[in-house]
Amino acid sequence: MTTLDQTQLSKLNAKLDQRYQALREEVRGELEHSENQQFVELLGRAPGDIGDESVADALADLELKIIDRHVQELRDIEAARARISDASFGICIACGGEIDYDRLLAYPTAKRCLACQHQRERNYVHEATPKL
Ligand SMILES: [Zn+2]
């Protein structure tokens, strides 16, 4: 169980929402030049109208390379929101310890604490990608 209080959680939640909306706008901009008008419409709807439908899932079906990285980030955000709902947010998936609030502020979709993230990057150094 995380020790994050309600104020911290809602601040992180707001950051996730902000990033989510920004990503949707970006993807929409990219799709507007494509043949996929139904998705432009999907993304144009007000938040909440989509209900439980996953935007990431809908977009993943498109298999457009240009939006792949956005889809991954949308998924990360959706997963982080799910962790907030089931109270597992802020807990490292590797060691079960708490993730520092400062780290979550900088990187609200973080699934691992800093120590485990470093460990992982050492183990996967060959496929390492630059981190924020
Ligand atoms: Zn850890």
Backbone and ligand atoms as CSV (ligand in chain L), in Angstrom:
chain,resi,resn,atom,element,x,y,z
A,1,MET,N,N,0.848,-1.205,0.000
A,1,MET,CA,C,0.000,0.000,0.000
A,1,MET,C,C,0.880,1.249,0.000
A,2,THR,N,N,0.567,2.156,-0.882
A,2,THR,CA,C,1.364,3.376,-0.965
A,2,THR,C,C,1.013,4.353,0.152
A,3,THR,N,N,1.970,5.179,0.532
A,3,THR,CA,C,1.698,6.203,1.536
A,3,THR,C,C,1.376,7.552,0.895
A,4,LEU,N,N,1.228,7.562,-0.426
A,4,LEU,CA,C,0.845,8.808,-1.096
A,4,LEU,C,C,-0.492,9.278,-0.533
A,5,ASP,N,N,-0.592,10.569,-0.228
A,5,ASP,CA,C,-1.879,11.054,0.276
A,5,ASP,C,C,-2.769,11.519,-0.893
A,6,GLN,N,N,-3.996,11.876,-0.555
A,6,GLN,CA,C,-4.973,12.237,-1.601
A,6,GLN,C,C,-4.483,13.412,-2.456
A,7,THR,N,N,-3.835,14.386,-1.808
A,7,THR,CA,C,-3.356,15.565,-2.540
A,7,THR,C,C,-2.304,15.160,-3.567
A,8,GLN,N,N,-1.378,14.304,-3.133
A,8,GLN,CA,C,-0.336,13.841,-4.047
A,8,GLN,C,C,-0.927,13.028,-5.186
A,9,LEU,N,N,-1.856,12.147,-4.837
A,9,LEU,CA,C,-2.485,11.303,-5.855
A,9,LEU,C,C,-3.250,12.144,-6.877
A,10,SER,N,N,-3.974,13.154,-6.405
A,10,SER,CA,C,-4.763,13.918,-7.374
A,10,SER,C,C,-3.851,14.785,-8.235
A,11,LYS,N,N,-2.718,15.200,-7.679
A,11,LYS,CA,C,-1.764,15.947,-8.485
A,11,LYS,C,C,-1.191,15.063,-9.597
A,12,LEU,N,N,-0.845,13.826,-9.235
A,12,LEU,CA,C,-0.311,12.890,-10.219
A,12,LEU,C,C,-1.383,12.521,-11.246
A,13,ASN,N,N,-2.611,12.353,-10.756
A,13,ASN,CA,C,-3.729,12.049,-11.633
A,13,ASN,C,C,-3.922,13.163,-12.664
A,14,ALA,N,N,-3.809,14.413,-12.202
A,14,ALA,CA,C,-3.966,15.554,-13.096
A,14,ALA,C,C,-2.869,15.576,-14.153
A,15,LYS,N,N,-1.656,15.219,-13.745
A,15,LYS,CA,C,-0.555,15.178,-14.705
A,15,LYS,C,C,-0.795,14.102,-15.767
A,16,LEU,N,N,-1.312,12.954,-15.323
A,16,LEU,CA,C,-1.623,11.867,-16.251
A,16,LEU,C,C,-2.703,12.313,-17.247
A,17,ASP,N,N,-3.740,12.974,-16.713
A,17,ASP,CA,C,-4.832,13.455,-17.562
A,17,ASP,C,C,-4.334,14.436,-18.606
A,18,GLN,N,N,-3.488,15.361,-18.146
A,18,GLN,CA,C,-2.940,16.385,-19.032
A,18,GLN,C,C,-2.164,15.762,-20.188
A,19,ARG,N,N,-1.296,14.820,-19.821
A,19,ARG,CA,C,-0.457,14.157,-20.819
A,19,ARG,C,C,-1.330,13.342,-21.776
A,20,TYR,N,N,-2.358,12.720,-21.222
A,20,TYR,CA,C,-3.266,11.900,-22.013
A,20,TYR,C,C,-3.977,12.751,-23.070
A,21,GLN,N,N,-4.478,13.892,-22.636
A,21,GLN,CA,C,-5.161,14.790,-23.574
A,21,GLN,C,C,-4.193,15.303,-24.638
A,22,ALA,N,N,-2.980,15.669,-24.220
A,22,ALA,CA,C,-1.992,16.181,-25.166
A,22,ALA,C,C,-1.647,15.123,-26.213
A,23,LEU,N,N,-1.509,13.887,-25.752
A,23,LEU,CA,C,-1.194,12.792,-26.670
A,23,LEU,C,C,-2.329,12.566,-27.661
A,24,ARG,N,N,-3.550,12.605,-27.134
A,24,ARG,CA,C,-4.702,12.418,-28.017
A,24,ARG,C,C,-4.741,13.484,-29.090
A,25,GLU,N,N,-4.420,14.715,-28.709
A,25,GLU,CA,C,-4.385,15.801,-29.682
A,25,GLU,C,C,-3.316,15.562,-30.743
A,26,GLU,N,N,-2.150,15.100,-30.286
A,26,GLU,CA,C,-1.059,14.820,-31.221
A,26,GLU,C,C,-1.433,13.738,-32.212
A,27,VAL,N,N,-2.009,12.665,-31.674
A,27,VAL,CA,C,-2.395,11.551,-32.534
A,27,VAL,C,C,-3.473,12.012,-33.511
A,28,ARG,N,N,-4.391,12.817,-33.012
A,28,ARG,CA,C,-5.462,13.326,-33.868
A,28,ARG,C,C,-4.876,14.145,-35.021
A,29,GLY,N,N,-3.890,14.986,-34.699
A,29,GLY,CA,C,-3.228,15.790,-35.718
A,29,GLY,C,C,-2.590,14.918,-36.792
A,30,GLU,N,N,-1.996,13.819,-36.339
A,30,GLU,CA,C,-1.342,12.935,-37.288
A,30,GLU,C,C,-2.358,12.171,-38.136
A,31,LEU,N,N,-3.461,11.782,-37.508
A,31,LEU,CA,C,-4.467,10.999,-38.237
A,31,LEU,C,C,-5.277,11.860,-39.202
A,32,GLU,N,N,-5.318,13.148,-38.931
A,32,GLU,CA,C,-6.113,14.015,-39.797
A,32,GLU,C,C,-5.612,13.990,-41.227
A,33,HIS,N,N,-4.331,13.658,-41.374
A,33,HIS,CA,C,-3.766,13.595,-42.719
A,33,HIS,C,C,-3.840,12.185,-43.290
A,34,SER,N,N,-4.544,11.321,-42.596
A,34,SER,CA,C,-4.616,9.939,-43.061
A,34,SER,C,C,-6.036,9.609,-43.504
A,35,GLU,N,N,-6.253,8.334,-43.796
A,35,GLU,CA,C,-7.550,7.870,-44.274
A,35,GLU,C,C,-8.460,7.445,-43.121
A,36,ASN,N,N,-8.036,7.705,-41.903
A,36,ASN,CA,C,-8.726,7.103,-40.763
A,36,ASN,C,C,-9.630,8.081,-40.028
A,37,GLN,N,N,-10.583,8.599,-40.751
A,37,GLN,CA,C,-11.439,9.645,-40.182
A,37,GLN,C,C,-12.261,9.190,-38.980
A,38,GLN,N,N,-12.600,7.918,-38.917
A,38,GLN,CA,C,-13.408,7.468,-37.772
A,38,GLN,C,C,-12.636,7.617,-36.470
A,39,PHE,N,N,-11.302,7.518,-36.549
A,39,PHE,CA,C,-10.506,7.664,-35.341
A,39,PHE,C,C,-10.309,9.132,-34.985
A,40,VAL,N,N,-10.283,9.963,-35.998
A,40,VAL,CA,C,-10.237,11.399,-35.734
A,40,VAL,C,C,-11.466,11.781,-34.934
A,41,GLU,N,N,-12.590,11.201,-35.319
A,41,GLU,CA,C,-13.840,11.479,-34.622
A,41,GLU,C,C,-13.799,10.934,-33.186
A,42,LEU,N,N,-13.288,9.726,-33.042
A,42,LEU,CA,C,-13.162,9.095,-31.720
A,42,LEU,C,C,-12.349,9.983,-30.778
A,43,LEU,N,N,-11.225,10.498,-31.295
A,43,LEU,CA,C,-10.331,11.298,-30.458
A,43,LEU,C,C,-10.894,12.690,-30.197
A,44,GLY,N,N,-11.802,13.113,-31.062
A,44,GLY,CA,C,-12.362,14.445,-30.922
A,44,GLY,C,C,-13.453,14.537,-29.883
A,45,ARG,N,N,-13.957,13.385,-29.468
A,45,ARG,CA,C,-15.035,13.389,-28.473
A,45,ARG,C,C,-14.536,13.857,-27.119
A,46,ALA,N,N,-15.442,14.397,-26.354
A,46,ALA,CA,C,-15.075,14.881,-25.017
A,46,ALA,C,C,-14.655,13.704,-24.145
A,47,PRO,N,N,-13.706,13.943,-23.222
A,47,PRO,CA,C,-13.309,12.873,-22.296
A,47,PRO,C,C,-14.541,12.398,-21.541
A,48,GLY,N,N,-14.677,11.098,-21.394
A,48,GLY,CA,C,-15.849,10.582,-20.705
A,48,GLY,C,C,-16.848,9.996,-21.677
A,49,ASP,N,N,-16.948,10.611,-22.867
A,49,ASP,CA,C,-17.874,10.105,-23.874
A,49,ASP,C,C,-17.494,8.712,-24.344
A,50,ILE,N,N,-16.219,8.433,-24.278
A,50,ILE,CA,C,-15.734,7.155,-24.771
A,50,ILE,C,C,-16.034,6.047,-23.767
A,51,GLY,N,N,-16.262,6.454,-22.518
A,51,GLY,CA,C,-16.579,5.468,-21.498
A,51,GLY,C,C,-15.370,4.623,-21.175
A,52,ASP,N,N,-15.572,3.335,-21.059
A,52,ASP,CA,C,-14.490,2.454,-20.660
A,52,ASP,C,C,-13.648,1.985,-21.833
A,53,GLU,N,N,-14.048,2.358,-23.002
A,53,GLU,CA,C,-13.305,1.936,-24.179
A,53,GLU,C,C,-11.879,2.476,-24.119
A,54,SER,N,N,-10.923,1.636,-24.412
A,54,SER,CA,C,-9.537,2.069,-24.376
A,54,SER,C,C,-9.162,2.732,-25.689
A,55,VAL,N,N,-8.762,3.985,-25.601
A,55,VAL,CA,C,-8.310,4.694,-26.798
A,55,VAL,C,C,-7.085,3.999,-27.378
A,56,ALA,N,N,-6.197,3.555,-26.467
A,56,ALA,CA,C,-4.977,2.887,-26.918
A,56,ALA,C,C,-5.308,1.632,-27.730
A,57,ASP,N,N,-6.283,0.847,-27.248
A,57,ASP,CA,C,-6.661,-0.372,-27.962
A,57,ASP,C,C,-7.209,-0.048,-29.342
A,58,ALA,N,N,-8.076,0.960,-29.396
A,58,ALA,CA,C,-8.667,1.345,-30.673
A,58,ALA,C,C,-7.583,1.768,-31.657
A,59,LEU,N,N,-6.629,2.523,-31.160
A,59,LEU,CA,C,-5.568,3.022,-32.034
A,59,LEU,C,C,-4.585,1.929,-32.426
A,60,ALA,N,N,-4.357,0.990,-31.511
A,60,ALA,CA,C,-3.412,-0.092,-31.783
A,60,ALA,C,C,-3.880,-0.912,-32.981
A,61,ASP,N,N,-5.207,-1.020,-33.142
A,61,ASP,CA,C,-5.764,-1.763,-34.266
A,61,ASP,C,C,-5.341,-1.168,-35.602
A,62,LEU,N,N,-5.046,0.109,-35.584
A,62,LEU,CA,C,-4.649,0.782,-36.810
A,62,LEU,C,C,-3.272,0.347,-37.293
A,63,GLU,N,N,-2.439,-0.047,-36.341
A,63,GLU,CA,C,-1.086,-0.484,-36.652
A,63,GLU,C,C,-0.339,0.523,-37.513
A,64,LEU,N,N,-0.491,1.762,-37.169
A,64,LEU,CA,C,0.231,2.795,-37.890
A,64,LEU,C,C,1.550,3.056,-37.177
A,65,LYS,N,N,2.618,2.909,-37.911
A,65,LYS,CA,C,3.939,3.109,-37.302
A,65,LYS,C,C,4.065,4.514,-36.712
A,66,ILE,N,N,3.501,5.470,-37.398
A,66,ILE,CA,C,3.690,6.858,-36.993
A,66,ILE,C,C,3.147,7.133,-35.595
A,67,ILE,N,N,2.122,6.387,-35.177
A,67,ILE,CA,C,1.554,6.657,-33.856
A,67,ILE,C,C,1.895,5.579,-32.830
A,68,ASP,N,N,2.745,4.627,-33.217
A,68,ASP,CA,C,3.088,3.523,-32.316
A,68,ASP,C,C,3.578,3.972,-30.953
A,69,ARG,N,N,4.500,4.926,-30.955
A,69,ARG,CA,C,5.073,5.332,-29.664
A,69,ARG,C,C,4.043,6.070,-28.822
A,70,HIS,N,N,3.127,6.787,-29.507
A,70,HIS,CA,C,2.054,7.455,-28.769
A,70,HIS,C,C,1.124,6.425,-28.151
A,71,VAL,N,N,0.831,5.375,-28.915
A,71,VAL,CA,C,-0.062,4.332,-28.409
A,71,VAL,C,C,0.547,3.685,-27.169
A,72,GLN,N,N,1.851,3.443,-27.219
A,72,GLN,CA,C,2.524,2.857,-26.059
A,72,GLN,C,C,2.391,3.776,-24.842
A,73,GLU,N,N,2.553,5.056,-25.078
A,73,GLU,CA,C,2.465,5.986,-23.948
A,73,GLU,C,C,1.027,6.098,-23.431
A,74,LEU,N,N,0.053,6.064,-24.351
A,74,LEU,CA,C,-1.354,6.068,-23.929
A,74,LEU,C,C,-1.645,4.844,-23.069
A,75,ARG,N,N,-1.095,3.711,-23.481
A,75,ARG,CA,C,-1.266,2.478,-22.700
A,75,ARG,C,C,-0.662,2.630,-21.317
A,76,ASP,N,N,0.535,3.206,-21.254
A,76,ASP,CA,C,1.192,3.402,-19.963
A,76,ASP,C,C,0.337,4.276,-19.051
A,77,ILE,N,N,-0.268,5.303,-19.647
A,77,ILE,CA,C,-1.093,6.203,-18.852
A,77,ILE,C,C,-2.365,5.484,-18.388
A,78,GLU,N,N,-2.987,4.722,-19.296
A,78,GLU,CA,C,-4.190,3.973,-18.917
A,78,GLU,C,C,-3.866,2.973,-17.807
A,79,ALA,N,N,-2.688,2.348,-17.900
A,79,ALA,CA,C,-2.271,1.388,-16.875
A,79,ALA,C,C,-2.035,2.097,-15.536
A,80,ALA,N,N,-1.433,3.284,-15.602
A,80,ALA,CA,C,-1.181,4.041,-14.366
A,80,ALA,C,C,-2.495,4.431,-13.699
A,81,ARG,N,N,-3.485,4.837,-14.523
A,81,ARG,CA,C,-4.797,5.176,-13.956
A,81,ARG,C,C,-5.447,3.969,-13.307
A,82,ALA,N,N,-5.282,2.798,-13.935
A,82,ALA,CA,C,-5.845,1.571,-13.363
A,82,ALA,C,C,-5.171,1.276,-12.029
A,83,ARG,N,N,-3.861,1.533,-11.950
A,83,ARG,CA,C,-3.155,1.289,-10.690
A,83,ARG,C,C,-3.619,2.266,-9.617
A,84,ILE,N,N,-3.967,3.486,-10.022
A,84,ILE,CA,C,-4.514,4.425,-9.038
A,84,ILE,C,C,-5.840,3.896,-8.506
A,85,SER,N,N,-6.696,3.364,-9.408
A,85,SER,CA,C,-8.006,2.843,-8.980
A,85,SER,C,C,-7.870,1.653,-8.046
A,86,ASP,N,N,-6.897,0.779,-8.307
A,86,ASP,CA,C,-6.818,-0.411,-7.451
A,86,ASP,C,C,-5.761,-0.264,-6.348
A,87,ALA,N,N,-5.304,0.978,-6.155
A,87,ALA,CA,C,-4.419,1.307,-5.026
A,87,ALA,C,C,-3.046,0.655,-5.119
A,88,SER,N,N,-2.654,0.198,-6.304
A,88,SER,CA,C,-1.304,-0.341,-6.430
A,88,SER,C,C,-0.359,0.696,-7.030
A,89,PHE,N,N,-0.881,1.887,-7.273
A,89,PHE,CA,C,-0.073,2.964,-7.846
A,89,PHE,C,C,1.030,3.378,-6.871
A,90,GLY,N,N,2.228,3.628,-7.426
A,90,GLY,CA,C,3.321,4.099,-6.585
A,90,GLY,C,C,4.108,2.970,-5.937
A,91,ILE,N,N,3.706,1.720,-6.251
A,91,ILE,CA,C,4.411,0.561,-5.723
A,91,ILE,C,C,5.246,-0.053,-6.849
A,92,CYS,N,N,6.518,-0.276,-6.570
A,92,CYS,CA,C,7.423,-0.847,-7.562
A,92,CYS,C,C,6.991,-2.280,-7.905
A,93,ILE,N,N,6.852,-2.566,-9.222
A,93,ILE,CA,C,6.404,-3.909,-9.614
A,93,ILE,C,C,7.517,-4.936,-9.444
A,94,ALA,N,N,8.746,-4.466,-9.282
A,94,ALA,CA,C,9.861,-5.395,-9.160
A,94,ALA,C,C,10.143,-5.780,-7.709
A,95,CYS,N,N,10.214,-4.797,-6.811
A,95,CYS,CA,C,10.604,-5.105,-5.434
A,95,CYS,C,C,9.463,-4.887,-4.438
A,96,GLY,N,N,8.356,-4.289,-4.883
A,96,GLY,CA,C,7.230,-4.074,-3.981
A,96,GLY,C,C,7.407,-2.888,-3.055
A,97,GLY,N,N,8.513,-2.183,-3.219
A,97,GLY,CA,C,8.754,-0.997,-2.393
A,97,GLY,C,C,8.033,0.210,-2.966
A,98,GLU,N,N,8.095,1.296,-2.241
A,98,GLU,CA,C,7.436,2.507,-2.722
A,98,GLU,C,C,8.314,3.264,-3.699
A,99,ILE,N,N,7.668,3.841,-4.704
A,99,ILE,CA,C,8.373,4.691,-5.652
A,99,ILE,C,C,8.350,6.120,-5.099
A,100,ASP,N,N,9.504,6.785,-5.118
A,100,ASP,CA,C,9.583,8.153,-4.587
A,100,ASP,C,C,8.579,9.068,-5.270
A,101,TYR,N,N,7.976,9.928,-4.459
A,101,TYR,CA,C,7.012,10.887,-5.008
A,101,TYR,C,C,7.664,11.779,-6.063
A,102,ASP,N,N,8.910,12.185,-5.826
A,102,ASP,CA,C,9.618,13.019,-6.796
A,102,ASP,C,C,9.768,12.328,-8.142
A,103,ARG,N,N,10.030,11.030,-8.089
A,103,ARG,CA,C,10.157,10.267,-9.327
A,103,ARG,C,C,8.807,10.201,-10.040
A,104,LEU,N,N,7.741,9.990,-9.281
A,104,LEU,CA,C,6.400,9.920,-9.867
A,104,LEU,C,C,5.994,11.265,-10.464
A,105,LEU,N,N,6.407,12.341,-9.815
A,105,LEU,CA,C,6.083,13.669,-10.348
A,105,LEU,C,C,6.749,13.872,-11.706
A,106,ALA,N,N,7.984,13.417,-11.821
A,106,ALA,CA,C,8.719,13.580,-13.069
A,106,ALA,C,C,8.253,12.577,-14.111
A,107,TYR,N,N,7.753,11.438,-13.638
A,107,TYR,CA,C,7.486,10.316,-14.525
A,107,TYR,C,C,6.313,9.526,-13.942
A,108,PRO,N,N,5.083,10.086,-14.077
A,108,PRO,CA,C,3.928,9.501,-13.368
A,108,PRO,C,C,3.569,8.082,-13.808
A,109,THR,N,N,4.071,7.642,-14.957
A,109,THR,CA,C,3.738,6.284,-15.387
A,109,THR,C,C,4.783,5.274,-14.915
A,110,ALA,N,N,5.732,5.703,-14.084
A,110,ALA,CA,C,6.793,4.806,-13.609
A,110,ALA,C,C,6.209,3.584,-12.905
A,111,LYS,N,N,6.725,2.406,-13.275
A,111,LYS,CA,C,6.263,1.163,-12.651
A,111,LYS,C,C,7.293,0.612,-11.677
A,112,ARG,N,N,8.499,1.185,-11.743
A,112,ARG,CA,C,9.578,0.684,-10.886
A,112,ARG,C,C,10.210,1.822,-10.107
A,113,CYS,N,N,10.737,1.480,-8.945
A,113,CYS,CA,C,11.502,2.473,-8.199
A,113,CYS,C,C,12.822,2.707,-8.929
A,114,LEU,N,N,13.503,3.758,-8.525
A,114,LEU,CA,C,14.726,4.156,-9.216
A,114,LEU,C,C,15.768,3.042,-9.208
A,115,ALA,N,N,15.936,2.389,-8.062
A,115,ALA,CA,C,16.937,1.328,-7.937
A,115,ALA,C,C,16.640,0.187,-8.911
A,116,CYS,N,N,15.369,-0.227,-8.981
A,116,CYS,CA,C,14.997,-1.335,-9.867
A,116,CYS,C,C,15.091,-0.920,-11.332
A,117,GLN,N,N,14.771,0.342,-11.613
A,117,GLN,CA,C,14.876,0.830,-12.989
A,117,GLN,C,C,16.337,0.790,-13.450
A,118,HIS,N,N,17.243,1.220,-12.582
A,118,HIS,CA,C,18.677,1.189,-12.910
A,118,HIS,C,C,19.144,-0.240,-13.111
A,119,GLN,N,N,18.697,-1.098,-12.224
A,119,GLN,CA,C,19.037,-2.519,-12.327
A,119,GLN,C,C,18.601,-3.066,-13.678
A,120,ARG,N,N,17.369,-2.737,-14.048
A,120,ARG,CA,C,16.804,-3.213,-15.298
A,120,ARG,C,C,17.588,-2.671,-16.491
A,121,GLU,N,N,17.957,-1.397,-16.421
A,121,GLU,CA,C,18.695,-0.806,-17.533
A,121,GLU,C,C,20.072,-1.428,-17.672
A,122,ARG,N,N,20.652,-1.837,-16.553
A,122,ARG,CA,C,21.942,-2.539,-16.632
A,122,ARG,C,C,21.765,-3.900,-17.304
A,123,ASN,N,N,20.672,-4.565,-16.953
A,123,ASN,CA,C,20.427,-5.897,-17.512
A,123,ASN,C,C,20.073,-5.859,-18.987
A,124,TYR,N,N,19.439,-4.775,-19.404
A,124,TYR,CA,C,18.986,-4.683,-20.788
A,124,TYR,C,C,19.750,-3.610,-21.548
A,125,VAL,N,N,21.024,-3.500,-21.238
A,125,VAL,CA,C,21.818,-2.409,-21.788
A,125,VAL,C,C,21.861,-2.447,-23.314
A,126,HIS,N,N,21.729,-3.624,-23.904
A,126,HIS,CA,C,21.833,-3.738,-25.363
A,126,HIS,C,C,20.653,-3.095,-26.078
A,127,GLU,N,N,19.502,-3.134,-25.435
A,127,GLU,CA,C,18.331,-2.550,-26.067
A,127,GLU,C,C,17.877,-1.281,-25.340
A,128,ALA,N,N,18.795,-0.698,-24.600
A,128,ALA,CA,C,18.451,0.485,-23.822
A,128,ALA,C,C,18.044,1.638,-24.734
A,129,THR,N,N,16.988,2.298,-24.344
A,129,THR,CA,C,16.570,3.496,-25.067
A,129,THR,C,C,16.700,4.680,-24.115
A,130,PRO,N,N,16.961,5.833,-24.647
A,130,PRO,CA,C,17.130,7.002,-23.771
A,130,PRO,C,C,15.895,7.236,-22.932
A,131,LYS,N,N,16.111,7.499,-21.659
A,131,LYS,CA,C,14.994,7.774,-20.752
A,131,LYS,C,C,14.848,9.270,-20.544
A,132,LEU,N,N,13.683,9.655,-20.114
A,132,LEU,CA,C,13.427,11.076,-19.849
A,132,LEU,C,C,14.412,11.597,-18.807
L,1,ZN,ZN,ZN,11.936,-1.508,-6.768
